[in-house]
Amino acid sequence: MTPADTIVAIATPPGRGGIGVVRVSGPGAAAIGAAIAGPLPPPRRADARRFRDADGTALDAGLVIWFPAPHSFTGEDVFELHGHGGPVVLDLLVARCVALGARPARAGEFSERAFLNDKIDLAQAEAVADLIDAGSALAARAALRSLEGEFSARVHALEAALVELRVYVEAAIDFGEEDIELLAQGAVASRLAALASALAALAASAEQGRLLREGCTVVIAGRPNAGKSSLLNALAGHDAAIVTEVAGTTRDVLREHIDLEGLPLLLLDTAGLRDSPERVEAEGIRRARAELARADHVLYVVDVADREALAALPAELSSLAAGVPVTVLYNKADLAEAPGAAGRAISALTGRGLAELRTHLKAALGYRPGEAGVLSARRRHLDALARTDARLATAARRLAEGAGTELVAEELRLAHDALGEITGRFTSEDLLGRIFTSFCIGK
């Protein structure tokens, strides 16, 4: 499936740096490399060269590395120029490669070619991007495990077990006239149960990886002067928001990224919720409610010394968006006792209850730090696993009901197709396009 054209791109981040890398892949790579840097060095050995223009003048000096097919990242002939990291120099090198017959690569095209040439599967290709974008050390480790094939290996093991089960079930269809009562022996039901159990374990690891990759959004809400901005500052560990005694100080949504034991959290401090005739504050309140509807979790802060706020709390909670988990925080617990109602007593000023709040947040968001074998995963992976599980459950139900063998076999086929979407065994071109265009250029 190797394309007939040759592509080129800068493989290092934009801007100035000590080193810049230009990568070329495709059938014309050897000729282009020789024209720029002279005779190519032995494979996978860095050699110091001058990089020359068409008239022989030097464009830069650095290292050239040659990766002949199929022993390269893309599976094609690849060479790399490691020169100085100035954008002008790198652009000159790319222009020289284009003049020699290469074309600028699309975003993610190198990884796409690696996938098409069976150097990596789709889950590994996505792990490349996840490793680059990792927001914490734990996320990077999870992405590396997936890049090295651990996620794919577990998917392939499930696929192999599912194929064996399909063969077993379809034998009952093909040889039904010989009264081979395979389905009545209980083996299919036990195998289905084992598959469902292994699938659930993989889904749990993948969900932890998705949390590490995507993080969660936590919105801090409540009445004016409840201590929302003080809580943001306490959780962030620095003065991210302005704190005053003036009601309505926070007019817009303030965003702060924090690391909760490896879990990336986006904390949003919002305008105090109340009816306000002032246009700017009213717009801030509108934006606050919009963020509340999109949140993964809401921390609703109440001033424990404000009797009116405590009385109005049930009505205020009922006005929040349905389906979003809410934790009530009785703030300023250093000044008054929290009521016995459900909620957590804290003091953003003294730090009381904040350690317990962090622990509560991890549990509420489904995050289990320190869990071994976490794999980098995306929502599409979890969706494919969920559809696989649903098909297996339907197959088990058909089996228990004594439905036709063909119906059980069809559910197993659909489960197999859903599982194959993860690694790219069964994937539409539209999905491939959406995946690879999200990558950076040069990767």
Disulfide bonds with the S-S distance in Angstrom:
none
